Amino acid sequence: MVPRELLQNWAPQTAPNSAFVGDDPRPLKLSWFAHAGGLFLLAATMVVMRLHTYAEPRERDLDIYRWMGHYLFQGHPLYSDLVDLKPPLPYILYGLAEHLVGAGDAQVFLLGLASALATLIGLYWFGARALARPRLGLLAATIWVLVGSDLYLEANQPNTEAFINAFFVLASAWLWILPRNGIHTASCLAIGVLYACATLCKTVAFVPVASMLVAQIVITDTTTRALACARVTAIVGSIALIWLLVFAWLATQGSLASAQYLLLAYPAEYASLSGGTMTTNILAGLEWRQLVPHFFRVEASLILLCLIVLLLAFRSGQRAFAAAMLFWMCGIFIAVAVPGHFYPHYYQLWLPWLALTLAFTLDILLDSHALARRPLRFALAGMIFVSLLLRLWPQYALDANEWSNRKYGSQFVQAQIVGRQLGKRLAPDQRLFVFGVFPGLYEAAGREPPSNALNVWFALPQYGLKMSATLNQRLLGNLQQVPPDLIVLDAETWALAGPGEPIREWIAARYRVDSSPSGFAIAVPVKHEDSE
């Protein structure tokens, strides 16, 4: 436990007129060069960590983004020909990365590393500038290196949460160092663009963005609240403008109606797939198994410690920072819970918050000007770092395939093996179709998927809901027009389709299972005798 008197003696050395007000004129102990060197070493460490899993087989979401970006840059329209439930920015980022370094492992490595380093810089900036405590910024960046690639939260690969964290942290750091003596319109518009980018990765990002903007108003005293409201208005206007431009672009592609459904209506329907509504999903998030799942126990225990420290800080004069972090915390909780599925990668949204608030806690514990209970404080700080290292170190004793096995079972490792085998089996002019949600099979086999078959589940009513009939008919038409030479069936999709489903029935009538590698079945066309 952090003694309350330490919080009373600790005050952030803030920039003039910033949102966080402090009164501690103590000089900084490390030079700018030392901090730059520290950041360089942390960045280099993160590069080495990401290189360790460079060859890890990609999970399905990443392969969907990869192919969506590939076809988007070939001129295929989003949300009509290319159907997925995410906003467009992940596909654009993957498409840009493909143009820079090519498709595949290098593409994923570049995006994962870039988003992680952007988050590291944002966290340092937040601590060093918003709180004017460079040591706190270095601590936050260090903790981010320790937690930001966590195996069990699937954080070493660039799913949408990695992009959200990067854009959100950079925007929030910029927001909280704005001087309070003006609106600073240009900065507010830029902050709005960064926040808009976070929401254009996944719509649930609107929740933490809204929580941080509300906090900006709440923590401001009454004399400057009007200016705070004006800043927030400018930021919200910038976010709205970016979204309007995106919808205008989609309208030029002829996919505005489908985009509005997928981005605005479908998320609520997707949340209902878990058996509840958005409200009941949030309440379900309070249940112990969702609040502290087995893969999140270490982080959850540290979050609890940070929460206690923030509540003490709120009562001990550090109300601005504590309130901002508490608002952000609530936004993260709702964003994780709303979809109702509680997948491990959703919990990545907690990691930047944990890095910053845990750095705040450690900075208090390591403060040499607060001598009370010094051995106990140093012991507690040491225990925190040891707990992080004990979680991290065994992960890097595993190779890239073992990382995938620990996270997802053997499905993606096996998909890569099967895809390579099929690439050797198929002639250059032969077509492959995957009846399932393993688009990585196409790349491993050296083939391209039909652009409207990246996620076959959207053609099934249990998942695609209102759009399934149209997509099912379109996909079936493509298969009938040019029947594939090989079809890969995954058992989950075959069962989800069920008897009577048109695509399943078409396959069953014209193909037979030729072999069954682990987790999949390979179907080939049935050859009818001429005499028949």
Secondary structure, DSSP 8 states (H G I E B T S, - for coil): ---HHHHHH------TT-SS--------SS-HHHHHHHHHHHHHHHHHHHHHTTT----HHHHHHHHHHHHHTTT--BTTTB--SS-SHHHHHHHHHHHHH-SSHHHHHHHHHHHHHHHHHHHHHIIIIIS--HHHHHHHHHHHHHHTT-TTTTTTS--HHHHHHHHHHHHHHHHHTS-TTS--HHHHHHHHHHHHHHHTT-GGGHHHHHHHHHHHHHTS-TTTHHHHHHHHHHHHHHHHHHHHHHHHHHHHTT-HHHHHIIIIIHHHHHHHTTTS-HHHHHHHTTSHHHHS-GGGHHHHHHHHHHHHHHHHHHHTT-HHHHHHHHHHHHHHHHHHHTTS---GGGGGGHHHHHHHHHHHHHHHHT-TT--TTHHHHHHHHHHHHHHHHHHHGGGGGS-HHHHHHHHHTTHHHHHHHHHHHHHHHS-TT--EEEESS-THHHHHHT----TT-SSGGGGSHHHHGGGHHHHHHHHHHHHHHS--SEEEEEHHHHHHH-TT-HHHHHHHHHEEEEE--TTEEEEEE----TT-
